[in-house]
Amino acid sequence: MTDEKPELVPEDENVLRRIFSPYHINEDGSLKSSAFSPSTNTLDISVNREKIADFKKNCEIGRQEEQPSPDGNPVREKIFRGCIRGNVGEIHNTPVDQEKTLYCKVLATPDHENENPSHADLRLPKDSRGIRRKLAKIFSDLIKPE
């Protein structure tokens, strides 16, 4: 782990979020709000810079991350379904509060340990009520792998 402060991802880039069922997808195919939930004990949502790892590469990684249910219960499976895409400039410039003082940031956080140089964190502000709905409007619908 490095002590360097992560840099902001340039606003002309797009990021991809890998989507898995049943965690991120409802039975009707719509996204759950958990698709925009931060990692445990953080304000960060893992995304990947499309400029570094394109959609096809993200699909390959997503398939590698699939996990069968240990006991046959489909609720405990992790099945890759595709990606959603968001523009970094739109993420950086969309206020998440009524007063227009709180914004999300996309930080370049390459994961060298797991050989993922495209990793980035979508960092939420501390007061992030209503943020999931706003992020859902910024990100595309599910893009399914071929």
SULPE-V769607 format. One record per backbone hydrogen bond with DSSP energy under -1.0 kcal/mol. NH is the residue of the N-H (numbers start at 1). CO is the residue of the C=O. Records with the same first field share a line. If there is no record, write none. Layout:
# SULPE-V769607
NH: CO + CO
This chain:
# SULPE-V769607
9: 106
13: 10
15: 86
16: 48
17: 84
19: 82
21: 79
24: 20
26: 30
29: 26
32: 24
35: 32
36: 33
37: 34
39: 44
42: 39
45: 122
47: 120
48: 16
49: 118
50: 14
52: 49
53: 49
58: 54
59: 55
60: 56
61: 57
62: 58
63: 59
64: 60
65: 61
67: 78
76: 73
77: 74
78: 67
79: 21
81: 19
82: 19
83: 143
84: 17
86: 15
88: 13
89: 11
91: 87
92: 88
93: 89
96: 102
100: 97
105: 123
107: 121
108: 7
109: 119
111: 116
115: 112
116: 111
119: 116
120: 47
121: 107
122: 45
123: 105 + 121
124: 43
128: 126
131: 128
134: 130
135: 131
136: 132
137: 133
138: 134
139: 135
140: 85
143: 83
